[in-house]
């Protein structure tokens, strides 16, 4: 079955609907599974672990040193504290999927 | 953590489900997310983050080996922005 998204944004509710349709989980289980999926990824990252989801992409952690910043309103200088941030690197497969779709759209335009 | 480790954790969390269901669930979700992005549909997961496409204008690049100029066409690349809860948890436990 081809799932048709109803909006321009994919949300947890859409993912739960797909688990109901395709995996056969009941509505409650589907909703819990979606929550658990993101919760496990979040917990691994919080513990300092990289998350590698082959075919989709990798979530990595970067430790950034303190750097000088500025309050854009007042111009006052305030240091931006050292912090750990999450970065996402899309897999070659995902990047390829995005490019192929875009190339198709362009072709459709130029044929009109 | 890899995809198979994530599947194992979810299967552990839901002993009433068959292990294969956890695997199918993870694959279904990742596949749906990849297809959404590929079609230009953004993803917004409250408490986790959002995935968007960023535009890269066409540019003249260079073949790093030969040094010859090559034109790189415009394209879209996936981009993730961590949500508040993820940002705070990752930073506070660092």
N, CA and C atoms of all chains as a GROMACS GRO file, in nm:
protein
  618
    1UNK      N    1   0.084  -0.120   0.000
    1UNK     CA    2   0.000   0.000   0.000
    1UNK      C    3   0.087   0.125   0.000
    2UNK      N    4   0.057   0.219  -0.083
    2UNK     CA    5   0.134   0.343  -0.089
    2UNK      C    6   0.074   0.442   0.009
    3UNK      N    7   0.155   0.480   0.107
    3UNK     CA    8   0.104   0.573   0.206
    3UNK      C    9   0.105   0.715   0.151
    4UNK      N   10  -0.007   0.782   0.160
    4UNK     CA   11  -0.015   0.920   0.111
    4UNK      C   12  -0.015   1.015   0.230
    5UNK      N   13   0.087   1.095   0.241
    5UNK     CA   14   0.092   1.191   0.351
    5UNK      C   15  -0.014   1.298   0.329
    6UNK      N   16  -0.078   1.334   0.438
    6UNK     CA   17  -0.189   1.428   0.424
    6UNK      C   18  -0.142   1.573   0.430
    7UNK      N   19  -0.022   1.593   0.480
    7UNK     CA   20   0.026   1.731   0.496
    7UNK      C   21   0.166   1.746   0.439
    8UNK      N   22   0.219   1.866   0.448
    8UNK     CA   23   0.354   1.892   0.400
    8UNK      C   24   0.460   1.853   0.502
    9UNK      N   25   0.417   1.811   0.620
    9UNK     CA   26   0.511   1.772   0.724
    9UNK      C   27   0.481   1.632   0.774
   10UNK      N   28   0.584   1.549   0.782
   10UNK     CA   29   0.568   1.414   0.838
   10UNK      C   30   0.585   1.424   0.990
   11UNK      N   31   0.491   1.369   1.064
   11UNK     CA   32   0.496   1.377   1.211
   11UNK      C   33   0.492   1.237   1.273
   12UNK      N   34   0.501   1.234   1.407
   12UNK     CA   35   0.494   1.107   1.478
   12UNK      C   36   0.361   1.037   1.452
   13UNK      N   37   0.254   1.116   1.438
   13UNK     CA   38   0.121   1.057   1.412
   13UNK      C   39   0.120   0.984   1.277
   14UNK      N   40   0.187   1.042   1.177
   14UNK     CA   41   0.194   0.976   1.045
   14UNK      C   42   0.271   0.844   1.055
   15UNK      N   43   0.382   0.847   1.131
   15UNK     CA   44   0.462   0.726   1.146
   15UNK      C   45   0.382   0.618   1.218
   16UNK      N   46   0.307   0.657   1.320
   16UNK     CA   47   0.225   0.561   1.394
   16UNK      C   48   0.119   0.500   1.302
   17UNK      N   49   0.059   0.582   1.214
   17UNK     CA   50  -0.040   0.530   1.118
   17UNK      C   51   0.022   0.424   1.028
   18UNK      N   52   0.148   0.447   0.988
   18UNK     CA   53   0.215   0.351   0.900
   18UNK      C   54   0.243   0.220   0.972
   19UNK      N   55   0.278   0.228   1.102
   19UNK     CA   56   0.304   0.106   1.178
   19UNK      C   57   0.175   0.027   1.195
   20UNK      N   58   0.065   0.098   1.208
   20UNK     CA   59  -0.066   0.035   1.217
   20UNK      C   60  -0.098  -0.036   1.085
   21UNK      N   61  -0.077   0.033   0.973
   21UNK     CA   62  -0.108  -0.021   0.841
   21UNK      C   63  -0.015  -0.134   0.798
   22UNK      N   64   0.116  -0.112   0.817
   22UNK     CA   65   0.213  -0.203   0.757
   22UNK      C   66   0.264  -0.312   0.850
   23UNK      N   67   0.272  -0.281   0.981
   23UNK     CA   68   0.329  -0.380   1.073
   23UNK      C   69   0.218  -0.452   1.148
   24UNK      N   70   0.100  -0.391   1.150
   24UNK     CA   71  -0.013  -0.455   1.216
   24UNK      C   72  -0.013  -0.435   1.368
   25UNK      N   73   0.060  -0.334   1.416
   25UNK     CA   74   0.051  -0.301   1.558
   25UNK      C   75  -0.084  -0.233   1.580
   26UNK      N   76  -0.140  -0.247   1.702
   26UNK     CA   77  -0.263  -0.171   1.727
   26UNK      C   78  -0.227  -0.025   1.749
   27UNK      N   79  -0.326   0.061   1.754
   27UNK     CA   80  -0.301   0.207   1.758
   27UNK      C   81  -0.212   0.246   1.876
   28UNK      N   82  -0.241   0.186   1.992
   28UNK     CA   83  -0.166   0.214   2.114
   28UNK      C   84  -0.019   0.173   2.099
   29UNK      N   85  -0.001   0.047   2.052
   29UNK     CA   86   0.136  -0.005   2.033
   29UNK      C   87   0.212   0.078   1.931
   30UNK      N   88   0.144   0.118   1.824
   30UNK     CA   89   0.209   0.194   1.718
   30UNK      C   90   0.259   0.328   1.771
   31UNK      N   91   0.174   0.393   1.850
   31UNK     CA   92   0.210   0.524   1.907
   31UNK      C   93   0.330   0.508   2.002
   32UNK      N   94   0.324   0.403   2.087
   32UNK     CA   95   0.433   0.377   2.182
   32UNK      C   96   0.563   0.344   2.109
   33UNK      N   97   0.553   0.267   2.002
   33UNK     CA   98   0.672   0.226   1.928
   33UNK      C   99   0.743   0.347   1.867
   34UNK      N  100   0.665   0.441   1.814
   34UNK     CA  101   0.725   0.561   1.756
   34UNK      C  102   0.798   0.641   1.865
   35UNK      N  103   0.732   0.656   1.980
   35UNK     CA  104   0.794   0.727   2.092
   35UNK      C  105   0.923   0.658   2.134
   36UNK      N  106   0.916   0.524   2.146
   36UNK     CA  107   1.031   0.446   2.193
   36UNK      C  108   1.148   0.456   2.096
   37UNK      N  109   1.116   0.456   1.968
   37UNK     CA  110   1.218   0.466   1.862
   37UNK      C  111   1.301   0.593   1.881
   38UNK      N  112   1.233   0.707   1.893
   38UNK     CA  113   1.307   0.833   1.907
   38UNK      C  114   1.369   0.844   2.046
   39UNK      N  115   1.305   0.784   2.145
   39UNK     CA  116   1.359   0.788   2.281
   39UNK      C  117   1.491   0.711   2.290
   40UNK      N  118   1.497   0.596   2.224
   40UNK     CA  119   1.622   0.516   2.226
   40UNK      C  120   1.736   0.592   2.157
   41UNK      N  121   1.705   0.658   2.046
   41UNK     CA  122   1.809   0.734   1.975
   41UNK      C  123   1.856   0.851   2.062
   42UNK      N  124   1.758   0.919   2.123
   42UNK     CA  125   1.789   1.034   2.210
   42UNK      C  126   1.876   0.989   2.328
   43UNK      N  127   1.840   0.876   2.390
   43UNK     CA  128   1.916   0.828   2.507
   43UNK      C  129   2.058   0.790   2.469
   44UNK      N  130   2.074   0.724   2.354
   44UNK     CA  131   2.209   0.686   2.311
   44UNK      C  132   2.293   0.813   2.292
   45UNK      N  133   2.236   0.914   2.228
   45UNK     CA  134   2.309   1.040   2.206
   45UNK      C  135   2.339   1.110   2.338
   46UNK      N  136   2.243   1.107   2.430
   46UNK     CA  137   2.263   1.171   2.561
   46UNK      C  138   2.377   1.105   2.637
   47UNK      N  139   2.395   0.975   2.612
   47UNK     CA  140   2.504   0.902   2.678
   47UNK      C  141   2.636   0.918   2.605
   48UNK      N  142   2.636   0.996   2.498
   48UNK     CA  143   2.760   1.022   2.427
   48UNK      C  144   2.790   0.923   2.316
   49UNK      N  145   2.690   0.842   2.280
   49UNK     CA  146   2.707   0.739   2.178
   49UNK      C  147   2.665   0.793   2.041
   50UNK      N  148   2.742   0.761   1.938
   50UNK     CA  149   2.705   0.793   1.800
   50UNK      C  150   2.595   0.696   1.757
   51UNK      N  151   2.501   0.742   1.674
   51UNK     CA  152   2.394   0.654   1.626
   51UNK      C  153   2.407   0.641   1.474
   52UNK      N  154   2.426   0.516   1.429
   52UNK     CA  155   2.446   0.491   1.285
   52UNK      C  156   2.330   0.410   1.231
   53UNK      N  157   2.249   0.473   1.147
   53UNK     CA  158   2.134   0.404   1.090
   53UNK      C  159   2.161   0.385   0.941
   54UNK      N  160   2.210   0.266   0.906
   54UNK     CA  161   2.256   0.245   0.769
   54UNK      C  162   2.141   0.266   0.670
   55UNK      N  163   2.174   0.332   0.562
   55UNK     CA  164   2.074   0.363   0.460
   55UNK      C  165   2.005   0.496   0.485
   56UNK      N  166   2.013   0.546   0.609
   56UNK     CA  167   1.948   0.673   0.641
   56UNK      C  168   2.052   0.781   0.673
   57UNK      N  169   2.129   0.758   0.778
   57UNK     CA  170   2.233   0.855   0.812
   57UNK      C  171   2.288   0.832   0.952
   58UNK      N  172   2.388   0.912   0.987
   58UNK     CA  173   2.451   0.901   1.119
   58UNK      C  174   2.427   1.027   1.202
   59UNK      N  175   2.399   1.006   1.330
   59UNK     CA  176   2.392   1.117   1.425
   59UNK      C  177   2.522   1.116   1.503
   60UNK      N  178   2.595   1.227   1.498
   60UNK     CA  179   2.722   1.233   1.568
   60UNK      C  180   2.720   1.345   1.670
   61UNK      N  181   2.818   1.341   1.761
   61UNK     CA  182   2.827   1.444   1.864
   61UNK      C  183   2.954   1.525   1.842
   62UNK      N  184   2.941   1.655   1.862
   62UNK     CA  185   3.060   1.741   1.849
   62UNK      C  186   3.070   1.828   1.972
   63UNK      N  187   3.192   1.831   2.027
   63UNK     CA  188   3.216   1.919   2.142
   63UNK      C  189   3.270   2.050   2.091
   64UNK      N  190   3.195   2.156   2.117
   64UNK     CA  191   3.238   2.287   2.068
   64UNK      C  192   3.296   2.370   2.181
   65UNK      N  193   3.411   2.431   2.157
   65UNK     CA  194   3.472   2.514   2.263
   65UNK      C  195   3.395   2.645   2.280
   66UNK      N  196   3.421   2.712   2.390
   66UNK     CA  197   3.359   2.843   2.412
   66UNK      C  198   3.406   2.940   2.302
   67UNK      N  199   3.317   3.028   2.258
   67UNK     CA  200   3.358   3.126   2.157
   67UNK      C  201   3.290   3.259   2.186
   68UNK      N  202   3.351   3.367   2.136
   68UNK     CA  203   3.290   3.498   2.165
   68UNK      C  204   3.162   3.516   2.084
   69UNK      N  205   3.062   3.573   2.146
   69UNK     CA  206   2.937   3.601   2.076
   69UNK      C  207   2.893   3.743   2.106
   70UNK      N  208   2.779   3.779   2.051
   70UNK     CA  209   2.730   3.915   2.069
   70UNK      C  210   2.579   3.911   2.080
   71UNK      N  211   2.524   3.991   2.166
   71UNK     CA  212   2.379   4.008   2.169
   71UNK      C  213   2.344   4.095   2.047
   72UNK      N  214   2.270   4.036   1.951
   72UNK     CA  215   2.246   4.110   1.827
   72UNK      C  216   2.164   4.239   1.849
   73UNK      N  217   2.090   4.244   1.957
   73UNK     CA  218   2.008   4.363   1.984
   73UNK      C  219   2.092   4.476   2.041
   74UNK      N  220   2.170   4.444   2.142
   74UNK     CA  221   2.242   4.549   2.214
   74UNK      C  222   2.386   4.565   2.166
   75UNK      N  223   2.439   4.460   2.096
   75UNK     CA  224   2.577   4.467   2.052
   75UNK      C  225   2.674   4.430   2.162
   76UNK      N  226   2.620   4.396   2.277
   76UNK     CA  227   2.702   4.362   2.393
   76UNK      C  228   2.772   4.227   2.370
   77UNK      N  229   2.900   4.220   2.406
   77UNK     CA  230   2.973   4.094   2.389
   77UNK      C  231   2.946   3.999   2.503
   78UNK      N  232   2.902   3.877   2.469
   78UNK     CA  233   2.883   3.773   2.570
   78UNK      C  234   2.939   3.642   2.517
   79UNK      N  235   3.016   3.570   2.600
   79UNK     CA  236   3.074   3.445   2.550
   79UNK      C  237   2.965   3.339   2.530
   80UNK      N  238   2.978   3.260   2.422
   80UNK     CA  239   2.891   3.145   2.401
   80UNK      C  240   2.963   3.027   2.464
   81UNK      N  241   2.900   2.966   2.564
   81UNK     CA  242   2.968   2.865   2.644
   81UNK      C  243   3.001   2.740   2.563
   82UNK      N  244   3.100   2.663   2.609
   82UNK     CA  245   3.136   2.536   2.546
   82UNK      C  246   3.014   2.445   2.554
   83UNK      N  247   2.991   2.368   2.451
   83UNK     CA  248   2.874   2.281   2.452
   83UNK      C  249   2.893   2.159   2.362
   84UNK      N  250   2.808   2.061   2.384
   84UNK     CA  251   2.806   1.942   2.298
   84UNK      C  252   2.681   1.949   2.212
   85UNK      N  253   2.699   1.931   2.082
   85UNK     CA  254   2.585   1.940   1.990
   85UNK      C  255   2.575   1.813   1.904
   86UNK      N  256   2.454   1.789   1.852
   86UNK     CA  257   2.428   1.676   1.764
   86UNK      C  258   2.437   1.721   1.619
   87UNK      N  259   2.507   1.644   1.536
   87UNK     CA  260   2.506   1.673   1.392
   87UNK      C  261   2.456   1.548   1.320
   88UNK      N  262   2.387   1.570   1.209
   88UNK     CA  263   2.335   1.459   1.129
   88UNK      C  264   2.404   1.458   0.994
   89UNK      N  265   2.450   1.341   0.953
   89UNK     CA  266   2.509   1.326   0.820
   89UNK      C  267   2.426   1.225   0.743
   90UNK      N  268   2.357   1.273   0.640
   90UNK     CA  269   2.274   1.184   0.560
   90UNK      C  270   2.362   1.082   0.488
   91UNK      N  271   2.311   0.961   0.472
   91UNK     CA  272   2.385   0.857   0.401
   91UNK      C  273   2.387   0.889   0.252
   92UNK      N  274   2.480   0.826   0.180
   92UNK     CA  275   2.485   0.844   0.034
   92UNK      C  276   2.352   0.806  -0.028
   93UNK      N  277   2.289   0.701   0.029
   93UNK     CA  278   2.160   0.654  -0.025
   93UNK      C  279   2.053   0.763  -0.014
   94UNK      N  280   2.043   0.824   0.104
   94UNK     CA  281   1.942   0.929   0.125
   94UNK      C  282   1.972   1.051   0.037
   95UNK      N  283   2.099   1.090   0.031
   95UNK     CA  284   2.136   1.204  -0.055
   95UNK      C  285   2.098   1.174  -0.200
   96UNK      N  286   2.126   1.050  -0.241
   96UNK     CA  287   2.095   1.009  -0.378
   96UNK      C  288   1.946   1.015  -0.405
   97UNK      N  289   1.864   0.968  -0.308
   97UNK     CA  290   1.718   0.970  -0.325
   97UNK      C  291   1.668   1.113  -0.344
   98UNK      N  292   1.723   1.206  -0.266
   98UNK     CA  293   1.683   1.347  -0.275
   98UNK      C  294   1.719   1.402  -0.413
   99UNK      N  295   1.840   1.371  -0.458
   99UNK     CA  296   1.885   1.425  -0.587
   99UNK      C  297   1.806   1.368  -0.705
  100UNK      N  298   1.777   1.240  -0.698
  100UNK     CA  299   1.702   1.176  -0.807
  100UNK      C  300   1.563   1.239  -0.819
  101UNK      N  301   1.498   1.261  -0.704
  101UNK     CA  302   1.365   1.319  -0.707
  101UNK      C  303   1.369   1.460  -0.764
  102UNK      N  304   1.470   1.536  -0.724
  102UNK     CA  305   1.482   1.673  -0.772
  102UNK      C  306   1.508   1.676  -0.923
  103UNK      N  307   1.594   1.585  -0.970
  103UNK     CA  308   1.624   1.578  -1.113
  103UNK      C  309   1.498   1.547  -1.193
  104UNK      N  310   1.412   1.460  -1.139
  104UNK     CA  311   1.287   1.425  -1.206
  104UNK      C  312   1.196   1.547  -1.218
  105UNK      N  313   1.188   1.624  -1.108
  105UNK     CA  314   1.104   1.744  -1.109
  105UNK      C  315   1.152   1.841  -1.216
  106UNK      N  316   1.285   1.858  -1.222
  106UNK     CA  317   1.343   1.952  -1.318
  106UNK      C  318   1.311   1.910  -1.461
  107UNK      N  319   1.319   1.778  -1.484
  107UNK     CA  320   1.291   1.724  -1.617
  107UNK      C  321   1.146   1.752  -1.655
  108UNK      N  322   1.057   1.735  -1.558
  108UNK     CA  323   0.914   1.758  -1.584
  108UNK      C  324   0.892   1.904  -1.624
  109UNK      N  325   0.965   1.994  -1.554
  109UNK     CA  326   0.951   2.137  -1.584
  109UNK      C  327   0.997   2.168  -1.726
  110UNK      N  328   1.115   2.113  -1.759
  110UNK     CA  329   1.174   2.148  -1.889
  110UNK      C  330   1.095   2.086  -2.004
  111UNK      N  331   1.015   1.980  -1.974
  111UNK     CA  332   0.934   1.919  -2.080
  111UNK      C  333   0.804   1.994  -2.105
  112UNK      N  334   0.770   2.083  -2.013
  112UNK     CA  335   0.641   2.154  -2.026
  112UNK      C  336   0.646   2.267  -2.128
  113UNK      N  337   2.560   0.331   1.856
  113UNK     CA  338   2.446   0.241   1.840
  113UNK      C  339   2.414   0.225   1.692
  114UNK      N  340   2.399   0.103   1.650
  114UNK     CA  341   2.367   0.075   1.509
  114UNK      C  342   2.218   0.044   1.496
  115UNK      N  343   2.175   0.027   1.371
  115UNK     CA  344   2.033  -0.003   1.348
  115UNK      C  345   1.994  -0.134   1.416
  116UNK      N  346   2.081  -0.236   1.406
  116UNK     CA  347   2.044  -0.364   1.467
  116UNK      C  348   2.042  -0.356   1.619
  117UNK      N  349   2.128  -0.271   1.678
  117UNK     CA  350   2.124  -0.254   1.824
  117UNK      C  351   1.996  -0.180   1.866
  118UNK      N  352   1.955  -0.085   1.783
  118UNK     CA  353   1.830  -0.013   1.810
  118UNK      C  354   1.711  -0.109   1.804
  119UNK      N  355   1.711  -0.197   1.705
  119UNK     CA  356   1.604  -0.296   1.692
  119UNK      C  357   1.600  -0.387   1.815
  120UNK      N  358   1.720  -0.429   1.860
  120UNK     CA  359   1.729  -0.517   1.977
  120UNK      C  360   1.674  -0.449   2.102
  121UNK      N  361   1.705  -0.320   2.117
  121UNK     CA  362   1.655  -0.246   2.234
  121UNK      C  363   1.503  -0.235   2.233
  122UNK      N  364   1.447  -0.210   2.115
  122UNK     CA  365   1.303  -0.196   2.105
  122UNK      C  366   1.234  -0.331   2.129
  123UNK      N  367   1.294  -0.438   2.079
  123UNK     CA  368   1.237  -0.571   2.098
  123UNK      C  369   1.236  -0.606   2.247
  124UNK      N  370   1.342  -0.563   2.318
  124UNK     CA  371   1.353  -0.586   2.462
  124UNK      C  372   1.244  -0.509   2.537
  125UNK      N  373   1.216  -0.390   2.488
  125UNK     CA  374   1.118  -0.303   2.552
  125UNK      C  375   0.976  -0.354   2.535
  126UNK      N  376   0.954  -0.427   2.426
  126UNK     CA  377   0.820  -0.477   2.397
  126UNK      C  378   0.820  -0.628   2.385
  127UNK      N  379   0.833  -0.697   2.501
  127UNK     CA  380   0.842  -0.844   2.496
  127UNK      C  381   0.717  -0.909   2.437
  128UNK      N  382   0.605  -0.836   2.435
  128UNK     CA  383   0.483  -0.896   2.380
  128UNK      C  384   0.486  -0.901   2.227
  129UNK      N  385   0.580  -0.823   2.167
  129UNK     CA  386   0.589  -0.824   2.021
  129UNK      C  387   0.691  -0.928   1.975
  130UNK      N  388   0.674  -0.975   1.855
  130UNK     CA  389   0.773  -1.065   1.798
  130UNK      C  390   0.894  -0.978   1.759
  131UNK      N  391   1.014  -1.035   1.772
  131UNK     CA  392   1.134  -0.958   1.739
  131UNK      C  393   1.128  -0.906   1.596
  132UNK      N  394   1.068  -0.982   1.509
  132UNK     CA  395   1.058  -0.939   1.369
  132UNK      C  396   0.974  -0.812   1.353
  133UNK      N  397   0.878  -0.794   1.444
  133UNK     CA  398   0.795  -0.673   1.438
  133UNK      C  399   0.877  -0.548   1.467
  134UNK      N  400   0.969  -0.559   1.564
  134UNK     CA  401   1.055  -0.444   1.597
  134UNK      C  402   1.141  -0.409   1.476
  135UNK      N  403   1.191  -0.512   1.409
  135UNK     CA  404   1.274  -0.490   1.291
  135UNK      C  405   1.192  -0.425   1.180
  136UNK      N  406   1.073  -0.478   1.157
  136UNK     CA  407   0.988  -0.422   1.051
  136UNK      C  408   0.946  -0.279   1.086
  137UNK      N  409   0.922  -0.253   1.214
  137UNK     CA  410   0.882  -0.118   1.257
  137UNK      C  411   0.994  -0.018   1.230
  138UNK      N  412   1.116  -0.054   1.268
  138UNK     CA  413   1.230   0.038   1.247
  138UNK      C  414   1.250   0.063   1.098
  139UNK      N  415   1.245  -0.044   1.020
  139UNK     CA  416   1.264  -0.028   0.876
  139UNK      C  417   1.153   0.055   0.813
  140UNK      N  418   1.031   0.034   0.858
  140UNK     CA  419   0.917   0.110   0.806
  140UNK      C  420   0.933   0.258   0.836
  141UNK      N  421   0.973   0.290   0.959
  141UNK     CA  422   0.988   0.431   0.998
  141UNK      C  423   1.101   0.499   0.921
  142UNK      N  424   1.217   0.432   0.913
  142UNK     CA  425   1.330   0.494   0.842
  142UNK      C  426   1.301   0.510   0.694
  143UNK      N  427   1.233   0.411   0.638
  143UNK     CA  428   1.198   0.417   0.496
  143UNK      C  429   1.100   0.532   0.470
  144UNK      N  430   1.002   0.548   0.558
  144UNK     CA  431   0.904   0.656   0.543
  144UNK      C  432   0.972   0.792   0.555
  145UNK      N  433   1.066   0.802   0.650
  145UNK     CA  434   1.135   0.929   0.669
  145UNK      C  435   1.221   0.963   0.548
  146UNK      N  436   1.291   0.863   0.495
  146UNK     CA  437   1.376   0.887   0.378
  146UNK      C  438   1.290   0.928   0.258
  147UNK      N  439   1.178   0.857   0.239
  147UNK     CA  440   1.093   0.888   0.123
  147UNK      C  441   1.030   1.026   0.135
  148UNK      N  442   0.991   1.065   0.256
  148UNK     CA  443   0.935   1.199   0.277
  148UNK      C  444   1.034   1.306   0.236
  149UNK      N  445   1.155   1.293   0.289
  149UNK     CA  446   1.256   1.393   0.259
  149UNK      C  447   1.286   1.398   0.110
  150UNK      N  448   1.296   1.280   0.049
  150UNK     CA  449   1.327   1.274  -0.094
  150UNK      C  450   1.221   1.346  -0.176
  151UNK      N  451   1.096   1.346  -0.125
  151UNK     CA  452   0.988   1.412  -0.198
  151UNK      C  453   0.968   1.557  -0.154
  152UNK      N  454   1.061   1.606  -0.075
  152UNK     CA  455   1.053   1.746  -0.034
  152UNK      C  456   0.961   1.771   0.083
  153UNK      N  457   0.915   1.664   0.149
  153UNK     CA  458   0.828   1.681   0.264
  153UNK      C  459   0.915   1.685   0.390
  154UNK      N  460   0.903   1.788   0.472
  154UNK     CA  461   0.987   1.795   0.590
  154UNK      C  462   0.936   1.702   0.699
  155UNK      N  463   1.021   1.676   0.798
  155UNK     CA  464   0.984   1.586   0.908
  155UNK      C  465   0.997   1.666   1.036
  156UNK      N  466   0.896   1.658   1.120
  156UNK     CA  467   0.902   1.732   1.246
  156UNK      C  468   0.865   1.638   1.360
  157UNK      N  469   0.963   1.606   1.446
  157UNK     CA  470   0.941   1.515   1.557
  157UNK      C  471   0.958   1.595   1.686
  158UNK      N  472   0.847   1.624   1.752
  158UNK     CA  473   0.849   1.701   1.876
  158UNK      C  474   0.941   1.636   1.979
  159UNK      N  475   1.033   1.714   2.036
  159UNK     CA  476   1.124   1.663   2.139
  159UNK      C  477   1.250   1.598   2.083
  160UNK      N  478   1.252   1.578   1.951
  160UNK     CA  479   1.369   1.515   1.890
  160UNK      C  480   1.438   1.612   1.793
  161UNK      N  481   1.362   1.656   1.693
  161UNK     CA  482   1.420   1.752   1.599
  161UNK      C  483   1.345   1.751   1.468
  162UNK      N  484   1.396   1.826   1.372
  162UNK     CA  485   1.331   1.832   1.241
  162UNK      C  486   1.432   1.811   1.130
  163UNK      N  487   1.383   1.751   1.022
  163UNK     CA  488   1.464   1.728   0.902
  163UNK      C  489   1.404   1.812   0.790
  164UNK      N  490   1.493   1.881   0.719
  164UNK     CA  491   1.453   1.969   0.610
  164UNK      C  492   1.547   1.945   0.492
  165UNK      N  493   1.515   2.009   0.381
  165UNK     CA  494   1.611   2.009   0.270
  165UNK      C  495   1.669   2.149   0.259
  166UNK      N  496   1.800   2.157   0.246
  166UNK     CA  497   1.865   2.286   0.223
  166UNK      C  498   1.908   2.297   0.078
  167UNK      N  499   1.890   2.416   0.022
  167UNK     CA  500   1.926   2.440  -0.117
  167UNK      C  501   2.074   2.471  -0.130
  168UNK      N  502   2.138   2.410  -0.228
  168UNK     CA  503   2.277   2.443  -0.260
  168UNK      C  504   2.279   2.497  -0.403
  169UNK      N  505   2.314   2.624  -0.420
  169UNK     CA  506   2.314   2.683  -0.555
  169UNK      C  507   2.422   2.618  -0.643
  170UNK      N  508   2.408   2.631  -0.777
  170UNK     CA  509   2.510   2.575  -0.866
  170UNK      C  510   2.643   2.648  -0.843
  171UNK      N  511   2.751   2.577  -0.862
  171UNK     CA  512   2.881   2.641  -0.839
  171UNK      C  513   2.985   2.576  -0.930
  172UNK      N  514   3.097   2.644  -0.943
  172UNK     CA  515   3.207   2.586  -1.019
  172UNK      C  516   3.303   2.523  -0.919
  173UNK      N  517   3.317   2.392  -0.928
  173UNK     CA  518   3.407   2.323  -0.838
  173UNK      C  519   3.530   2.278  -0.914
  174UNK      N  520   3.618   2.209  -0.843
  174UNK     CA  521   3.738   2.159  -0.908
  174UNK      C  522   3.755   2.013  -0.878
  175UNK      N  523   3.799   1.940  -0.977
  175UNK     CA  524   3.839   1.803  -0.954
  175UNK      C  525   3.968   1.807  -0.872
  176UNK      N  526   3.965   1.758  -0.748
  176UNK     CA  527   4.081   1.774  -0.660
  176UNK      C  528   4.205   1.702  -0.713
  177UNK      N  529   4.187   1.601  -0.797
  177UNK     CA  530   4.302   1.527  -0.850
  177UNK      C  531   4.369   1.603  -0.964
  178UNK      N  532   4.287   1.640  -1.064
  178UNK     CA  533   4.345   1.700  -1.184
  178UNK      C  534   4.344   1.853  -1.181
  179UNK      N  535   4.262   1.912  -1.094
  179UNK     CA  536   4.256   2.057  -1.086
  179UNK      C  537   4.168   2.120  -1.193
  180UNK      N  538   4.107   2.039  -1.280
  180UNK     CA  539   4.021   2.097  -1.385
  180UNK      C  540   3.888   2.144  -1.324
  181UNK      N  541   3.833   2.249  -1.385
  181UNK     CA  542   3.707   2.304  -1.336
  181UNK      C  543   3.590   2.215  -1.378
  182UNK      N  544   3.497   2.196  -1.288
  182UNK     CA  545   3.374   2.123  -1.322
  182UNK      C  546   3.257   2.202  -1.266
  183UNK      N  547   3.148   2.210  -1.344
  183UNK     CA  548   3.033   2.282  -1.293
  183UNK      C  549   2.949   2.185  -1.211
  184UNK      N  550   2.919   2.225  -1.088
  184UNK     CA  551   2.838   2.142  -0.999
  184UNK      C  552   2.696   2.201  -1.002
  185UNK      N  553   2.596   2.123  -1.045
  185UNK     CA  554   2.460   2.178  -1.056
  185UNK      C  555   2.399   2.207  -0.919
  186UNK      N  556   2.294   2.287  -0.918
  186UNK     CA  557   2.224   2.315  -0.792
  186UNK      C  558   2.164   2.186  -0.739
  187UNK      N  559   2.146   2.178  -0.608
  187UNK     CA  560   2.085   2.057  -0.552
  187UNK      C  561   2.027   2.086  -0.414
  188UNK      N  562   1.957   1.986  -0.362
  188UNK     CA  563   1.904   1.993  -0.226
  188UNK      C  564   1.974   1.888  -0.143
  189UNK      N  565   2.009   1.924  -0.019
  189UNK     CA  566   2.071   1.827   0.071
  189UNK      C  567   1.993   1.821   0.203
  190UNK      N  568   1.982   1.700   0.261
  190UNK     CA  569   1.908   1.686   0.388
  190UNK      C  570   1.980   1.759   0.501
  191UNK      N  571   1.901   1.818   0.591
  191UNK     CA  572   1.956   1.889   0.706
  191UNK      C  573   1.874   1.858   0.830
  192UNK      N  574   1.942   1.834   0.942
  192UNK     CA  575   1.873   1.803   1.069
  192UNK      C  576   1.899   1.915   1.169
  193UNK      N  577   1.793   1.953   1.238
  193UNK     CA  578   1.808   2.051   1.346
  193UNK      C  579   1.754   1.986   1.473
  194UNK      N  580   1.840   1.973   1.572
  194UNK     CA  581   1.800   1.907   1.697
  194UNK      C  582   1.693   1.989   1.768
  195UNK      N  583   1.595   1.923   1.826
  195UNK     CA  584   1.490   1.989   1.904
  195UNK      C  585   1.540   2.020   2.043
  196UNK      N  586   1.459   2.096   2.115
  196UNK     CA  587   1.500   2.148   2.246
  196UNK      C  588   1.539   2.035   2.343
  197UNK      N  589   1.455   1.932   2.353
  197UNK     CA  590   1.482   1.827   2.451
  197UNK      C  591   1.612   1.752   2.419
  198UNK      N  592   1.630   1.721   2.292
  198UNK     CA  593   1.753   1.650   2.251
  198UNK      C  594   1.876   1.738   2.277
  199UNK      N  595   1.865   1.865   2.239
  199UNK     CA  596   1.975   1.959   2.256
  199UNK      C  597   2.016   1.968   2.404
  200UNK      N  598   1.915   1.980   2.489
  200UNK     CA  599   1.944   1.996   2.632
  200UNK      C  600   2.000   1.869   2.694
  201UNK      N  601   1.943   1.754   2.657
  201UNK     CA  602   1.990   1.629   2.717
  201UNK      C  603   2.133   1.596   2.674
  202UNK      N  604   2.165   1.619   2.550
  202UNK     CA  605   2.298   1.591   2.499
  202UNK      C  606   2.402   1.681   2.566
  203UNK      N  607   2.365   1.804   2.588
  203UNK     CA  608   2.459   1.900   2.645
  203UNK      C  609   2.475   1.882   2.796
  204UNK      N  610   2.367   1.853   2.866
  204UNK     CA  611   2.374   1.848   3.012
  204UNK      C  612   2.447   1.724   3.060
  205UNK      N  613   2.439   1.614   2.981
  205UNK     CA  614   2.504   1.492   3.026
  205UNK      C  615   2.647   1.481   2.972
  206UNK      N  616   2.693   1.589   2.906
  206UNK     CA  617   2.829   1.586   2.849
  206UNK      C  618   2.932   1.597   2.960
   0.00000   0.00000   0.00000
